[in-house]
């Protein structure tokens, strides 16, 4: 047993906190102790019972032999033995006591006959030598019956049968005693019990030592995991615990712990990013408001009105920034998107009705797939309206903005494509990835956006298990496409799985037969 491990276990026990290793080993050893004790108890209880039955059978066998001698007859049918003395003399001469057995014949209270060779004598040489044993035999004797009794012969525990022997025509009272030294045989069993107990203790000690080493080896990954977790702090969430080889529970625990760290790290990163973004974006409007109020002439009504307007504008912008940042922070929650069946044709018409109020543009519904998809209608509407506002901001008044909803067979099953195409200024290739970053603005002269609209759209698409695609050329407009899976469940588990057509299907680029004809909406109102 390693000294360091022993010290740790003793320290844990001293403080009242047993280690997992110690608790596991204690439980196993406790079960072993109970198992060995129950096994030994049942085994030896059974053996003691077998011993009692065997001794009883051997004693009865001697009495059956006595009965055969007493009832022996001549050829003419007369009895061979006509007196008690003759019967008992013949019985003791023919007796061959087995180990631990003794036979004695008593006539009229006097011990007269015994076998020539036996392990021990009930009465040594006469009644004076063993008066107690003879008195006990005479005391339990009952004429005409056989009595079972226990005797103490020179410290021996003896089980005996005391049989009354009577012969017709003979007034003598005969007693045939057959005894077995059951105490000696019990002592052998008790020695076996002691041997079993000693071997059990040795087995427990060996099992405890081996078990301590084995459990230490098995639980070593847990110790490594514990040490690694102690080194991980809020300032160093990038560390990961080592994953043991294999596919056991400890390896799964390490993998799950690392995944939990990744989620915590992502949460902390999102929190830091949120605080950094808030500080960055709110610093400027706060500075403007502070400087405006500080320099405003309280005696000049025009200056006060101007300061008021500037402060309100900046506070309004701050409110929009905080609202958009809160939206992005909420997008990391599992319940940010709550899907349910959505009729996309009705959704497209409803979204178009909202778009026409954004700006004075020629809003056109090119296609609307007549299918149902699993989606969060409120979030999708928010994303589409944001794309429409973005298209209006970067296009000229009266220009055309096309909106379409298609069902496309993608590599992983049917997909829903919601596209917004404008005729605006377009986006340079080197800016097409940057615009999805927070607070990124390609042209600050266009509107007063917070720079968080497209990141929110992307978060909504990703919440549906999809993404946002962009196709744009400077001076020729842009097309933003929200791509989401049609069904939240795995593809192929029901209607709408791969290879199953529905009305409104489209190929990779074309319009399906089920789509609606283009619908043109007139110029909207602000």
Buried (B, 14 or more C-beta within 10 A) or exposed (E): EEEEBEEBBEEBEEEEEBBEBBEBBEEBBEEBEEEBEEEBEEEBEEBBEEBBEEBBEBBBEBBEBBBEBBEEEEEEEEBEBEBBBBBBBBBBEEBEBEEBBBBBBBBEEEBBBBBEEBBBBBBBEEBEEBEEBBEBBBEBBEEEEBEEBEBEBEEBBBBBBBBBBBBEEBEEBBBBBBBBBBBBBBEEBEEBBEEBEEEBEEEBEEBBEEBBEEBBEEBEBBBBBEEBEEEBEEEEBEEBBEBBEEEEEBBEBBBEBBEEBEEEBEEEEBEEBBEEBBEEBBEEBBEBBEEBBEEBEEEEEEBBEBBEEBBEBBEEBBEBBBEBBEBBBEBBEEEBBEBEEBBBBEBBBBBBEBBBEBBBBBBBBBBBBBBBBBBBBEBBBBBBBBBBBBBBBBBEEEBBBBBBBBBBBBEEBBBBBBBBBBBBBBBEEEBBEEBBEBBBBBEEEBEEBBBBBBBBBBBBBBBBBBEBEBBBEEEEBBBBBBBBBBBBEEBEEEEBBEEBEBEBBBEEEEBBEBBBEEBEBEEBEE
